[in-house]
Amino acid sequence: MAVSAAENEQNYQAVSDSTGCNSHAKHNEDENYDEDENYDEDENYEDGNYDEDGNEGMLMDISEMKATLKDMREMMASLKDNREMKEIAETMKSLVDLLQRGALHKDVVVPCELKTPHSDGGTATSPSGGGQQQLCSAPPQSQDASSQAQSLNIPETCVVKKSPNLTAHQRVVYNSLTNVPRNFKEAVDWLIAVRGDDAERNLATLGAAIYDLYVHMSGRSTEWSNLDKAIRFSIDFLEQEKLNKHVFVNMILFLLDQRLLVTPNILTTTVVSEDDTENEKYLQTKGLTADTIAEKLCYVVDACAKFLGRIKNRSHYKSAYSPQATWDASFSAHPENGAVIFVGMAPMLVASLLSLKSASSAPKSRFQSLIAYKRMQELIEALGYVEPQRRTGMTASYVGRALGGFRYETIYFIFNLAGFWAFY
């Protein structure tokens, strides 16, 4: 029995309604689909898309369209917007460039085996990275005269200097630990330099100085003034465009901004307790004594050394502090200055470590892995590890393994030493 064109149109509309196909709505929303180009039943009828009853071919077309839409949705699920697509394209381009240069880190393709240098020049494989890492390997270098301005006791107008990431021709090496670290890389170098050849003694002295700083908080207007200067280095570093978009960085910046509203005079006369016994009891509730601070500082410095050993390019890495920059040479007369510098850079350490932890979390798909790789490259460079001093092609998961020594309890310990609990 013949089927009229009107009946075919009614059947097509009924089937479309029953299947819930949103293909026309999708085209109208995303591609400004022209109404004049909609499905034309007469053309399709002439092309043979309808069978004798006018339904079977049409149902096949709708089924194929639904399958195509499903595939497209699955493909686009991990691509949230055009920005991520652009990131993937840029990442692929950089990976191709690294492959052409032969500089792509093998961890991008296969699990990494860490190489620990031997005294004879050879290497040994250490899959877990537990081998001893070479510390403070930078050779002695002359210090640029302008770097002397980084001393603790300098005018405040000279302290606020936004230069957290230095290019190769601007890089300087400090001969004294009184030069305040300006970025995460320099903070790690500072801690390793403080450890020096006598880690137990040096870190015990630093721990005792930090403890004494908090126990005897009253009457320390000079220390609080110097601390404000050191804190401004952390603020300048964290306000970088490539860093201040991270949630943990914004959190620390907010706390630091609030902290600087408290002037040294107010801090000395109002905020801190004049009762040293009360301050000591409060520290003990935080589990902080001179001994526990020194012990946990050892964990922090060990974690820094392991992290640095896994991400640096041993052939090109230079410490920000020369071998002449030692604890004895810098702080033997005034260990409280070392405590002030550590407390001032602690917020920088916390924000950087939490951002690295977050950026190294395991991606769920291949597309997300590419995006995570690109974002990690941007983050690690913003923290001060520029090429060629860092290894090329490090993935987010590789950096995450390099951070293995920084458990959240360790980061929380550094947060406590930043003194936010004491100043509010």
Buried (B, 14 or more C-beta within 10 A) or exposed (E): EEEEEEEBEEBBEEBBEEEEBBBBEBBBEEEEBEEEEEEEBEEBBEEEBBEEEBBEBBBEBBEEBBEEBEEEEEEEEBBEEEEBBEBBEEBEEBBEEBEEEEBBBEBBEEEBBBBBBEEEEEEEEBEEBEBEBBBBBBEEBEBEEEBBEBBBEBEEEEBEEEEBBBEEEEBBBBBBBBBBBBBBBBBBBBBBBBBBEEBEEBBBBBBBBBBBBBBBBBEBBBBBBBBBBBBBBBBBBBBBEBBEEBEBBBBBBEBBEEBEEBBBEEBBEEBBEEEBEEBBEBBEEBEBBBEBBBBBBBBBBBBBBBBBBBBBBEEEBBBBBBBBBBBBEBBEEBBBBBBBBBBBBBBBBBBBBBBBBBBBEEBEEEBBBBBBBBBBBEBBBBBBBBEEBBBBBBBBBBBBBBBBBBEEEBBEBBBBBBBBBBBE
